[in-house]
């Protein structure tokens, strides 16, 4: 890795610590932290686009809980219906927040010409699996049903996320394809976690990688799955979309991986499984970068190339001519 990447990774480790050793009482504090949207932080995270209107609303999940969402709309579009990208943030189903993704979501909204809806789904350990997945499924169905009020074009919706958020995007795509409730036209999975059995070779190869270690992964999954008879099996598709019985018919997928990431092979094996099922797939592995590269592009060897690729993919699929 370049020196600048190593320095940023060390700074993040000092600021956040490791989830594997974090006192559970500190989780809400770490979860709420967001890098300030000003230099020098923005030199690393990317700037928040000022020509995007950031809003807030909420929807009622199936159990009656109000789930907050953060919206990003390019300025000057008024109430015109726009294609929608529903975004699920990363953080191991335990950490993370929607505001931290302002640089990414505002860039996608502006440059791809879409309405981005970022979901503040419920997190572990307060809410165990599959609550996060259910919230995200409900979010997509809400977007599909509330299109006029949102200024959304609901006949073609994309889902996307990074890490645990990419896991949730993959799960949502499968559930909606199987059970209905929305029409998805594309999915973008950034360093996705798709195999909770942790059996892919890169997990051993990069067990002590920067940003995300094998011990971190075990801790995140322990919080998310819990223990006891009610805990989901690690091969349940609501946790491990790789093991779904049916992948055919899923929307086209962009899968981005980091070469120095324990999750690298998760993304690669899922991309192969999708392709084998007849799904259109673009798989891009970025060399010399660790897990989390989308959150600190200014400090990685890949720089803004992954975000540019994501934007191009979303724009191409979101603005395809409508059928009928």
N, C-alpha and C positions, 0 to 999 in steps of 0.2 A: 504494500500500500504506500501511496505517497506520504511524505512527512505530514502534510496538512491534515490528511485523514487520520493518522495516528494521534495527532494532537487533539483534534475534535473528539475522537472516540474516548480518549482519556478524560477530557473535560466532562463529557456526558456521563461517564462512569462515576466520576467524583460527585457530580450533581445528583444523579439518580440512584447510584449504587446498583447492586444486583438483586433482582427479584428473589433469587435463591437464598439470599441472606437478609432481605429486607424484613423488618419487624412488621407484621400484618397491620399494626396500628398506624404505620406510616403510609400505607397504601393510598388512602384518600389524599394525602398531601402531595405525594409524587404524581398521582393521577391528575391532579388539577394544574400542575405546572405547565406553563406555555412560554416559549421563548418570546421576548419582546419583539414587536414588529418594527424594529429600527436597527440601523447599523450600530455595532458591527455584527449583531445577530443575523440581520437580514442578508448580509454578505454570504452567510452559510446556508440559511434556510430558504433563501429566495424572498423577494418582496411580495407583499400583499397588493394585488392590483387595485388601484384606486378607481378604475373605471368599471368596477363591479360592485353592485349593491348587495351587501350582506344583510340578510334578515333572519328572523327567528319565528318559528311557529311550532306546533305540536300536533300529534295525532293520537287517537285512542287505540291502544293495542287490544288484542282479543280478550285479555283479562281485565280491561277497563283502565289500565295504567296509562297515564299520559306520557308519551315518549317525545322528547324535544328533538327538533331538527334545525339545522342551520342551512340557510339557502344562499345561493350565489347566482345573481342574474346580471348579465352584461348590461351596462347602462345604455339608455337610448332604445331599448327594445320594448319599453312600455309593458302592456299586458299581452303582447303578441304571444301566442303559444309557441314555446320552444321545445326542442327535444330535451329529454331529461337524462341525467346521469345520477344514479343513487350511489352515494359514496359511503363506505364503511371504514372507519379509522382502525389503525393497528394498535397494538399494545397488549397482545397475549390474552385477550378477553378479560384483562384485569386492569390495565393501565390505559392511558391515552384519553384524548378528548377531542371534540370537533374543532375547537378554536385553533389547536395546534396545526391543523391542516389548512388554514387560511391561504398560505402561499400556493399550495398545490391546487386546491379547489377553485381559488379565484383565477389562477392561470388557465385551468381547463375550461372554466365557464367562459372566460373572455376569448381565448384563442380558438376553442372548438365551437363557440357559439351555442352553448347549451345552458340549461338551468341545472345547476348542481344542487342536490339535496343530500346533506351530510347528516347521518343518523346517530343520535346520542343513545345508542342501545344500552340496555342494562348490563352491568359488569359483575364479574365474580370478585371476591367470594360471596358477596351479598346475594348474587343471583347466579345459580349454577346452570350448566348446560342442561337443556338446549335453549334457555331463555333468550340469550343473545340472538341465536338463529331465528327464533320465533318473532322477536321484535323486528328483525331485518326483513323477514318475509312479509310481516304486517305492514312495514313501511312501504315496500314496493307496491303492495296491493292498495294501500291508501293513495299513493301517487297516481295509480291507474284510475282510481275512482274519483279523485278530487282534482282532476286535471284542469278544469275550467277555473276553479278558484285559485289554483297555483300558477296559472298561465303556462300550463304544461301541455305538450303534445303527447298524448298517452298511448297512441297506437304503436309506439316504438320507444322502449325504455332500456337504458343500459345500466349495468351494475358494475361496481369496481371497488377495490380496496387494496390495502397492503397488509401483508403478514396475516395476523388473525382476521383483519378486515377482508383480505382476499379469500381466506377460508370461508367467511360468511357470505361473500359474493358468490362463490362456487356453490355453496349449499343453497342459497336463494335461487340460483339459476336452475338447480335440479328440482327443488320443491315446486317452483312455479311451472316448470315444464311438465311435471307429473300431475300436479293438482290444480293448476290454473290460477286465475286471479289477476294476471297481467300478461302483456305481450313483451317479452324481452328480445331485443335485437342484437345485443353484444354484451360481452363481459370482459373486464380487464383485471387480471390477477397479478399483483406485484409481490414478488417473493412469497407465494402462498404456502401456508401450512395445510396440507391436505391428507396427511397420514399420521394420526395421533399414536400409532404404534411405534413411531420413531425408528423405523426399520430401514430407512434409506441410507446408502453408503456415506453420503456427505455429512451426516450427523456425527458419525465416528471420525471422519476425516477432519472436520472443523469443530470438534467438541469444545475446544477452548478458544473459539474465534472471538474477535472483538464484537461488541454490541450485543450479540446473542450467543450464549453457550448452551451446551447440552443440559447443564444443571438449570439454567434459566428455563429452558423448554419444559423440563420435568416439573419445575415449580409452577409455571403458568398452567400446565395441564392439570396439576394437582388442585389448584384453586378452581379451575373451570369445571372439572369433572366431579370433584368431591369424592367421597367414599361412601360405601354402604350399598344396600340393595337398589337404591334409586339412581345410582350413578350410571351414566350411559357407558356402554362398552366402547372401547377405543376404536373399534371397527365400525361403529354405527355411522351411517352416512351423514347424519346431522353433525357429527364431529369430524369424521374422516370422509370427505366427498370422494376420495379415490376409490372407496369400496362400494360405491353405488352400483346397483345391479344393472342400471340402464344409463348410458351416456349419450346414446344416439339422439339426435334432434335438438341438442343443446345449442344455444346461440354461439356465433363465432367468438373465439377467445384470443386475447393477447395475454401471454404469460411472460413476465419479466423475472429474471433471477440474478442473484449476485454470486460471483464465482467463489468468494471467501465466506460463504454463508452455510451454516448447517442445513438450511432449508433448500439449498440449491437443487438437490435431486428430487425433492418433493415437487417442485415446479416442473422439472423435466419429465418425470414419470407421469404426471397428470396430463401434460401436453401430449405425450405419446398416446396415452389412453384415449384422450379426446380425438386425436387424429385417427386412431385405429377404429373409432366409432363413427367416423365420417364427418366429424366436426371440423370446420375451418379453424386452423390454429396458427398463430405466429408466436414462436418461442425465441426470446432474445436473452442470452446470458451475458452480463456485463463483467468483463475481467477487472481484476485488481480493486474490487469494491466489496465492502462488507454488507451485511444485512442492514436495512434501514436507509439505503442510499437516497430514497426519494425525499427524506426529511432533512438531509443536509447536503444538497447537491453542490453547493459552493466549495465543499471540502473533499470531494471525491474525484477519482480519475475520470469517471463518466460525465462529470459536470451535469449539464441540463439535458443531455441526450435522452435519458429515460423519460423525463417529463415531456420532452418534445415528441417522442415516439408515442407516448400515451395520448397526447393531444391529437396527433395525426390520426391515430386509430379511432378515437372517439368521434372525431369530426367526420371521418369517412363513413362510419357506420350509422351515426346519428342522422346524417343528412342524405341518406340514400333516398331515392324517389319512393314515395308512398305507393303501395299497391291498392288499386281499387279506388 
